[in-house]
Structures are given as structure tokens and as C-alpha cells.
């Protein structure tokens, strides 16, 4: 009994020492403005945090007024194209005092003590960037608003922003594909692979093919992530009028693919490409065209998942995780592009796949090494024949003074042409005579 009699005193003492709280008022105040929007003068400055108001999304506003914890805040949306009274209410807004360390304060957009209002913009307000009116006010009693602010903004909608973003990226992709197509030969000397490339010029595997003409996983990943990021940036720009920042995760995604592509290209340049002098000499001989050995290989989707004709589990792993990350980026990045993150282990898997991809190229046997040696030797034989021809008054391949050199060149040219055909799968060259002065 004595313990029960002390309970009220204990509760009172605990309440006294607990200190003040930031709890919301126990009872919401009714709408003190109603439809009388023309009676009350809007005096409090209302600062939007975006250029456009994204309908169907959440938007932040800064009230240049001290937050009133005992007031009930209201938001009303109006536009000339809306039918009926303004829409909104107290359930569409959340107001609080802006924290001292908030980015809006550090950027100079807000001051300490200002009120941060987060509002839910109704989708019905959406338009093709027509002007809408946003009014935010606070009611402490039923008589008149203690805070009254208004701002006009252009209102965007997903029904307009989405198709514009998609059409824009498609047009840019097609323009890039046509630019790539103009670099392909159109004359009768075009190989079958080049003719097929002109027919499939819109295929991303064709556009991102490596220097050997085969499909490149790393370059395709760069194109894949770049298109997704561009679409999201353009969509956010159309929705808010602001250029969104990119998170560190997105930069790492683009960086991993770019590093893998650069390393793979460097490996191909060392092991799977003709030396510059040899390629230039073969082009003068019309053994190859301006695109070099890429003329013989037709890029295929199977190249993305295979290595030397065999299924590559690491390439498959990289493709699967790239699709998952790309899908997550599309879904989440629409609203959180600047803060988008994926687990570090998933980034590690993508990075490891690129390392294995490049390492596989490094340990593969250089198929063109022997051909480079043969072509270099053939060039030296041609130079010897030219030196011999320079000593005679008239150039005649049957002249005994140069016949021996020409014969040695032709024999080496036949062997080199056979090796060239076997390695490159191009047609066997028919120009087997040295170029004499």
C-alpha cells in the first residue's frame, strides 16, 4: 500500500527530469485557410530545392521561417489545367526544423533555424512542364495561418519524361551506329564479315567489337552501363531540372569495365595484332584493308560467352552479375542515383571477372607472332630485290642481275601467303611479286 502511494510521486519526478521533447502536437489544428486563398497574403519566403516539380514524387522545400512545433502544416497544389479545387492537405506534408549539418545549410540554400518541408506531390498535377502553384502554410488555431508561403514551378511528369529520355538515347545510339557504319567498306573488296557488319550495324556486339573483329565483353559492358547511366541522368534532369550527382558505386562500375577494356585492348595490341610496319606493308600490297584483320572476323553474341570456341564460365558470371546490377540501377537509380550502392562483394566479383578475362588473354598463345616474323622477312627480301634492281639501267624481273633476288622473294611470298591465309582466314593473296623501282 505504501509503495502504491509513492507511485504518482515517482512518475512526476521522472517526468520532471526527462527534459523537453520534440513530439508533435497532441491534436492537429484544422485547416485555417480552407478555400480562402486570396484573403491571406503570402509573406514567408518558400525556396524549392529543384528547378522542376516532379509529380508523383517527393519534393523538399525550405520555409524561411522558424519551425513552429505546435502548428499543423498544410500544402496545397493548384494549376490552371486542374479541374476542381486545389489538392493536398496536412497528410501530404511533413515539416521539421532543418538540422544544422544538413547539406542544404552547408550549400547555402538554407539557414539554421529554417523549416524543412517534405511534400508528396500528387501524380494528378503532372504535365508537360506547365506552371503549377504550391502553397505551404501553418495553422496554430482556426483563425488565420501563422505562416503562409507560395511559389510557382514548372511541373513535370513521368508520362512525358520517360518517353523523351528513351527516344533521345535511342536516337543517339542509332546516330553512333550510322557513324560506325560509314567506316565499313562498300566496294567490291569488302569481305563477307564486313558486309555482314554493314547489315548488323545496329547490333551492339558489332559496334563494340575488338580490334580482332570479335565480340568484346568489356566494351559491351561499358556501353551497357553508359546507356543506363545516361538514361537515368536525362530522366532526372527532365523530372527535376537538376543534373544528378553520381555515387561512388556507379563510378566504380564504369571504371571496372573501362579498365578491363583498356587492359584487354593492350593485350590484343601486343599479341593479336600485326606490327605497324607489317600491317602498313600488307595494306600497300592489298593483302589487307584499312581495318586490318578485323575484316575476317564477324562479331557474334557467342563471342561474349566463349574463349577460343569454348564456354567461359567467368565471362558468363560477369554477364549475369552485370545484368543484375544494371537492373538494380534502373529500378533504384531513378530516385537515388547519387546514393546508389551495391554490396562490395558484388563489385569484387565484377572486378575479379575482368581480371580473369584479361589474364586469359595474356596467357593465350600469340597466333600472329610467326606471321609477323614471316612478313618481316619478306619485307627484307623485297628490299634486297629493290637494291639489286637499282643497279641496272632498266627494271626487268627476268634480268639475271636481279632474277635470283626476285625468285627468293617469290618463294618466300608463296609460303607467307599460305601462312597469312591460315592465320587470318582471309583469301589467299595473289600479288606475289616485289615492288621494284
C-alpha positions as MATLAB code, in Angstrom:
seq = 'XXXXXXXXXXXXXXXXXXXXXXXXXXXXXXXXXXXXXXXXXXXXXXXXXXXXXXXXXXXXXXXXXXXXXXXXXXXXXXXXXXXXXXXXXXXXXXXXXXXXXXXXXXXXXXXXXXXXXXXXXXXXXXXXXXXXXXXXXXXXXXXXXXXXXXXXXXXXXXXXXXXXXXXXXXXXXXXXXXXXXXXXXXXXXXXXXXXXXXXXXXXXXXXXXXXXXXXXXXXXXXXXXXXXXXXXXXXXXXXXXXXXXXXXXXXXXXXXXXXXXXXXXXXXXXXXXXXXXXXXXXXXXXXXXXXXXXXXXXXXXXXXXXXXXXXXXXXXXXXXXXXXXXXXXXXXXXXXXXXXXXXXXXXXXXXXXXXXXXXXXXXXXXXXXXXXXXXXXXXXXXXXXXXXXXXXXXXXXXXXXXXXXXXXXXXXXXXXXXXXXXXXXXXXXXXXXXXXX';
ca = [
       0.000    0.000    0.000;
       2.786    2.421    0.908;
       4.559    1.595   -2.427;
       1.390    2.323   -4.393;
       1.018    5.681   -2.702;
       4.525    6.668   -3.812;
       3.984    5.739   -7.497;
       2.449    9.092   -8.574;
       5.356   10.958   -6.968;
       7.920    8.769   -8.754;
       6.232    9.283  -12.108;
       6.100   13.038  -11.530;
       9.810   13.124  -10.636;
      10.765   11.092  -13.728;
       8.733   13.424  -15.949;
      10.436   16.463  -14.472;
      13.947   15.113  -15.149;
      13.247   13.777  -18.633;
      13.511   17.253  -20.196;
      11.579   18.654  -23.196;
      10.762   16.537  -26.234;
      10.180   17.319  -29.919;
       6.940   15.380  -30.060;
       4.244   16.581  -32.460;
       1.241   18.394  -31.013;
      -1.274   16.036  -29.454;
      -4.110   17.364  -31.638;
      -3.929   18.559  -35.211;
      -5.251   22.041  -35.903;
      -7.934   22.281  -38.559;
      -7.410   23.962  -41.914;
      -7.371   27.641  -41.012;
      -7.287   28.797  -44.645;
      -9.640   26.490  -46.459;
     -10.572   27.866  -49.874;
      -9.913   31.483  -48.840;
      -6.536   31.583  -50.544;
      -6.986   35.141  -51.819;
      -7.680   36.624  -48.372;
      -4.317   35.898  -46.754;
      -1.133   37.494  -48.019;
       1.786   35.144  -48.660;
       4.666   36.685  -46.753;
       7.033   33.860  -45.883;
       9.654   33.001  -48.497;
       9.374   29.464  -49.851;
      12.513   28.096  -51.544;
      12.263   24.999  -53.793;
      15.252   22.652  -53.910;
      14.743   21.659  -57.575;
      14.038   23.580  -60.764;
      11.068   21.424  -61.789;
       8.455   19.879  -59.522;
       8.313   16.113  -60.117;
       4.682   15.000  -59.951;
       4.131   11.650  -58.270;
       7.299   12.037  -56.234;
       8.503   13.668  -53.009;
       9.886   17.194  -53.099;
      11.644   19.294  -50.463;
      11.004   22.966  -49.771;
      12.667   25.366  -47.382;
      10.487   27.742  -45.402;
      12.461   30.826  -44.411;
      10.712   30.784  -41.064;
      11.385   29.305  -37.648;
       9.762   25.904  -37.270;
       6.595   26.000  -35.188;
       6.223   22.676  -33.335;
       2.708   23.489  -32.109;
       1.392   24.275  -35.593;
      -0.137   21.964  -38.171;
       1.361   22.408  -41.641;
      -0.642   22.189  -44.842;
       0.302   22.066  -48.527;
      -1.997   22.844  -51.447;
      -1.289   22.328  -55.151;
      -3.089   24.254  -57.855;
      -2.742   24.730  -61.615;
      -4.856   26.213  -64.389;
      -5.200   22.794  -66.031;
      -6.545   21.124  -62.883;
     -10.284   20.696  -62.594;
     -11.776   21.424  -59.209;
     -10.295   22.944  -56.032;
      -6.606   22.748  -55.057;
      -5.423   19.319  -53.977;
      -3.313   18.395  -50.974;
      -3.705   18.801  -47.236;
      -1.922   18.130  -43.963;
      -1.328   14.456  -44.814;
       0.760   15.421  -47.857;
       3.418   17.343  -45.918;
       5.981   16.669  -43.208;
       7.697   19.683  -41.613;
      10.592   19.897  -39.164;
      13.457   22.167  -38.205;
      16.318   21.636  -40.593;
      19.382   20.051  -38.888;
      22.447   22.238  -38.527;
      24.582   19.825  -40.557;
      22.092   19.367  -43.400;
      23.538   19.689  -46.946;
      21.063   22.481  -47.691;
      22.738   24.561  -44.983;
      26.305   23.700  -45.979;
      25.469   24.601  -49.601;
      23.975   27.937  -48.573;
      20.452   27.137  -49.724;
      19.050   27.271  -46.166;
      19.943   28.925  -42.889;
      20.000   27.495  -39.395;
      16.551   27.535  -37.891;
      14.696   27.324  -41.208;
      11.888   24.834  -41.674;
      12.336   21.852  -43.981;
       9.083   20.737  -45.596;
       8.866   17.428  -47.468;
       5.734   17.188  -49.581;
       4.174   14.363  -51.580;
       3.384   15.773  -54.994;
       0.235   14.161  -56.442;
       0.595   12.493  -59.808;
      -2.526   14.315  -60.985;
      -0.504   17.534  -61.007;
       1.832   16.159  -63.692;
       2.079   17.992  -67.009;
       4.451   18.753  -69.858;
       6.306   21.345  -67.791;
       3.391   23.733  -67.302;
       3.255   26.085  -64.340;
       1.817   24.926  -61.034;
       1.295   26.755  -57.745;
       2.466   25.353  -54.403;
       1.220   26.908  -51.182;
       2.508   25.886  -47.747;
       1.050   27.349  -44.601;
       0.900   26.617  -40.866;
      -2.159   26.760  -38.622;
      -1.798   27.291  -34.881;
      -5.526   27.985  -34.451;
      -8.656   28.125  -36.562;
      -8.474   31.871  -37.163;
      -5.658   32.523  -39.636;
      -2.399   30.925  -40.805;
       0.685   31.948  -38.849;
       2.906   31.019  -41.794;
       1.796   31.472  -45.389;
       4.060   30.964  -48.402;
       3.607   30.385  -52.099;
       5.834   29.550  -55.069;
       5.270   28.805  -58.762;
       7.150   25.998  -60.503;
       7.145   24.075  -63.773;
       5.638   20.644  -63.140;
       6.978   17.503  -64.836;
       5.534   14.011  -65.130;
       6.821   10.519  -65.837;
       4.430   10.169  -68.781;
       6.428   12.849  -70.611;
       9.914   12.451  -69.160;
      10.178    8.677  -69.724;
       9.449    8.589  -73.488;
      11.593   11.661  -74.127;
      14.558   10.088  -72.322;
      14.118    6.754  -74.128;
      13.679    8.318  -77.572;
      16.726   10.527  -77.025;
      19.014    7.645  -76.077;
      17.716    5.563  -78.999;
      18.388    8.382  -81.461;
      21.901    8.884  -80.093;
      22.562    5.137  -80.291;
      21.338    4.981  -83.892;
      23.451    8.025  -84.791;
      26.531    6.323  -83.318;
      25.696    3.132  -85.216;
      25.412    5.013  -88.525;
      28.725    6.744  -87.815;
      30.284    3.310  -87.258;
      28.682    2.023  -90.482;
      30.288    4.759  -92.582;
      33.716    3.358  -91.659;
      32.930   -0.006  -93.252;
      33.946   -0.530  -96.899;
      31.210   -0.572  -99.526;
      33.162   -1.563 -102.640;
      33.631   -4.998 -104.104;
      36.714   -5.616 -101.960;
      34.586   -5.836  -98.790;
      34.855   -9.203  -97.098;
      31.892  -11.297  -96.006;
      32.420  -10.185  -92.400;
      32.392   -6.526  -93.446;
      29.233   -6.966  -95.494;
      27.553   -8.682  -92.562;
      28.706   -5.890  -90.247;
      27.019   -3.328  -92.502;
      23.811   -5.325  -92.296;
      24.015   -5.690  -88.494;
      25.394   -2.232  -87.755;
      22.744   -1.646  -85.054;
      23.851   -4.740  -83.147;
      25.750   -3.619  -80.012;
      28.121   -6.591  -80.327;
      29.116   -5.373  -83.802;
      29.606   -1.806  -82.571;
      31.753   -2.860  -79.611;
      33.830   -5.484  -81.409;
      37.523   -5.652  -80.559;
      40.437   -4.927  -82.866;
      40.325   -8.554  -84.000;
      36.707   -8.168  -85.112;
      35.312  -10.428  -82.392;
      32.796   -9.507  -79.698;
      34.326   -7.745  -76.685;
      32.760   -8.355  -73.272;
      34.492   -5.388  -71.599;
      33.491   -2.888  -74.299;
      29.927   -4.203  -74.297;
      29.770   -3.684  -70.503;
      30.941   -0.097  -70.916;
      28.195    0.541  -73.477;
      25.604   -1.204  -71.285;
      26.319    0.773  -68.107;
      26.881    4.030  -70.004;
      23.454    3.832  -71.652;
      21.749    3.095  -68.326;
      23.506    5.975  -66.545;
      22.763    8.364  -69.427;
      19.064    7.444  -69.453;
      18.813    7.969  -65.692;
      20.676   11.281  -65.796;
      18.457   12.576  -68.598;
      15.294   11.311  -66.890;
      16.215   13.015  -63.602;
      17.120   16.194  -65.490;
      13.725   16.225  -67.194;
      11.936   15.498  -63.917;
      13.710   17.918  -61.596;
      15.668   20.258  -63.848;
      18.804   19.332  -61.928;
      21.844   17.316  -63.019;
      22.156   14.496  -60.518;
      25.424   13.511  -58.922;
      26.831   10.007  -59.390;
      27.586    7.746  -56.466;
      30.981    6.161  -55.922;
      29.482    2.780  -56.796;
      28.477    3.954  -60.268;
      31.928    5.400  -60.868;
      33.445    2.075  -59.819;
      31.137    0.182  -62.191;
      32.184    2.340  -65.120;
      35.805    2.222  -64.010;
      35.936   -1.574  -63.698;
      34.568   -2.020  -67.219;
      36.847    0.694  -68.630;
      39.985   -0.739  -67.014;
      39.106   -4.224  -68.252;
      38.537   -2.937  -71.779;
      41.795   -0.956  -71.811;
      43.840   -3.860  -70.470;
      42.258   -6.285  -72.931;
      42.937   -3.908  -75.809;
      46.554   -3.524  -74.745;
      46.930   -7.298  -74.615;
      45.416   -7.673  -78.076;
      47.725   -4.988  -79.414;
      50.755   -6.926  -78.184;
      49.707  -10.453  -79.043;
      46.924  -10.477  -81.599;
      47.784   -7.628  -83.934;
      50.175   -7.219  -86.787;
      53.121   -4.961  -86.200;
      52.598   -1.482  -87.593;
      55.275   -1.754  -90.295;
      53.976   -5.155  -91.371;
      50.342   -4.021  -91.441;
      51.242   -0.939  -93.482;
      53.266   -3.011  -95.949;
      50.478   -5.622  -96.320;
      47.950   -2.833  -96.924;
      50.154   -1.453  -99.721;
      50.226   -4.938 -101.182;
      46.404   -5.141 -100.896;
      46.692   -8.221  -98.716;
      44.623   -6.490  -96.009;
      42.359   -3.435  -95.901;
      42.301   -0.392  -93.680;
      40.562   -2.361  -90.906;
      43.300   -4.956  -90.858;
      42.486   -8.385  -89.505;
      39.079   -7.251  -88.288;
      37.940   -7.777  -91.875;
      37.851  -11.546  -91.454;
      36.020  -11.980  -88.118;
      32.333  -11.351  -87.662;
      31.415  -10.383  -84.103;
      28.779  -12.664  -82.604;
      26.934  -12.824  -79.300;
      28.572  -16.176  -78.691;
      31.938  -14.360  -78.510;
      30.753  -12.717  -75.285;
      30.434  -16.075  -73.520;
      33.231  -18.094  -75.136;
      37.009  -18.073  -75.273;
      38.740  -19.811  -78.170;
      35.448  -21.512  -79.034;
      34.865  -22.880  -75.519;
      32.259  -21.757  -72.980;
      33.888  -19.387  -70.458;
      32.280  -19.577  -67.015;
      33.968  -16.341  -65.903;
      32.514  -14.430  -68.845;
      29.111  -15.935  -68.072;
      29.466  -14.911  -64.422;
      30.394  -11.373  -65.399;
      27.413  -11.121  -67.765;
      24.927  -12.374  -65.172;
      26.097  -10.009  -62.442;
      26.261   -7.109  -64.901;
      22.609   -7.687  -65.824;
      21.618   -7.856  -62.143;
      23.483   -4.659  -61.274;
      22.136   -2.906  -64.365;
      18.576   -3.876  -63.449;
      19.038   -2.654  -59.877;
      20.488    0.589  -61.173;
      17.438    1.170  -63.366;
      14.988    0.449  -60.552;
      16.719    2.228  -57.671;
      18.740    4.851  -59.522;
      15.641    6.695  -60.708;
      15.307    8.215  -57.241;
      18.713    7.507  -55.678;
      21.315    7.907  -58.404;
      23.594    9.984  -56.168;
      23.391    7.447  -53.315;
      23.074    4.185  -55.258;
      25.191    1.433  -53.727;
      25.714   -2.271  -54.250;
      27.490   -4.682  -51.893;
      31.268   -4.547  -52.052;
      31.391   -8.319  -52.626;
      29.355   -7.912  -55.827;
      31.716   -5.229  -57.059;
      34.554   -7.587  -56.197;
      33.038  -10.333  -58.342;
      32.746   -7.996  -61.301;
      36.322   -6.854  -60.815;
      37.595  -10.436  -60.466;
      35.823  -11.425  -63.672;
      37.633   -8.631  -65.502;
      40.976   -9.749  -64.053;
      40.394  -13.336  -65.202;
      39.256  -12.057  -68.619;
      42.458  -10.058  -69.135;
      44.666  -12.790  -67.660;
      43.183  -15.283  -70.106;
      44.276  -13.054  -72.959;
      47.762  -12.708  -71.524;
      48.370  -16.465  -71.276;
      46.855  -17.291  -74.682;
      49.422  -18.116  -77.362;
      50.172  -15.234  -79.740;
      48.762  -16.567  -83.023;
      50.270  -13.773  -85.141;
      53.819  -13.968  -83.843;
      55.014  -16.344  -86.582;
      53.156  -14.381  -89.265;
      54.824  -11.158  -88.143;
      58.220  -12.851  -88.495;
      57.404  -14.157  -91.977;
      56.150  -10.776  -93.186;
      59.203   -9.016  -91.768;
      61.498  -11.474  -93.567;
      59.531  -10.973  -96.794;
      59.923   -7.208  -96.499;
      63.673   -7.658  -96.161;
      63.753   -9.847  -99.287;
      61.820   -7.184 -101.201;
      64.286   -4.558 -100.059;
      67.147   -6.745 -101.301;
      65.425   -7.116 -104.680;
      64.909   -3.347 -104.864;
      68.570   -2.742 -104.075;
      69.590   -5.131 -106.857;
      67.151   -3.520 -109.288;
      68.578   -0.085 -108.583;
      71.944   -1.197 -110.012;
      70.586   -1.989 -113.511;
      69.521    0.653 -116.068;
      66.054   -0.827 -116.724;
      63.979   -2.831 -114.294;
      63.159   -6.315 -115.601;
      62.312   -9.167 -113.265;
      63.930  -11.586 -115.735;
      67.198   -9.673 -115.730;
      69.912  -12.063 -114.475;
      71.185   -9.318 -112.160;
      68.004   -9.355 -110.107;
      66.382  -12.676 -111.099;
      67.867  -14.519 -108.121;
      66.559  -11.955 -105.634;
      63.107  -11.961 -107.265;
      62.999  -15.768 -107.175;
      63.861  -15.853 -103.468;
      61.164  -13.244 -102.802;
      58.510  -15.166 -104.765;
      59.274  -18.429 -102.961;
      59.046  -16.690  -99.585;
      55.875  -14.850 -100.700;
      54.146  -18.129 -101.554;
      54.922  -19.527  -98.098;
      53.952  -16.293  -96.378;
      50.681  -16.097  -98.336;
      49.789  -19.626  -97.218;
      50.557  -18.742  -93.593;
      48.600  -15.481  -93.954;
      45.546  -17.396  -95.241;
      45.750  -19.979  -92.447;
      46.077  -17.435  -89.623;
      43.669  -14.739  -90.786;
      41.184  -16.838  -92.775;
      41.319  -14.155  -95.472;
      41.548  -15.119  -99.115;
      44.985  -16.201 -100.279;
      46.875  -13.170 -101.704;
      47.655  -13.195 -105.426;
      50.117  -10.292 -105.517;
      53.347  -12.251 -105.043;
      55.795  -10.018 -106.917;
      58.125   -7.495 -105.261;
      57.569   -3.799 -105.801;
      60.526   -2.684 -107.906;
      61.532    0.837 -108.932;
];
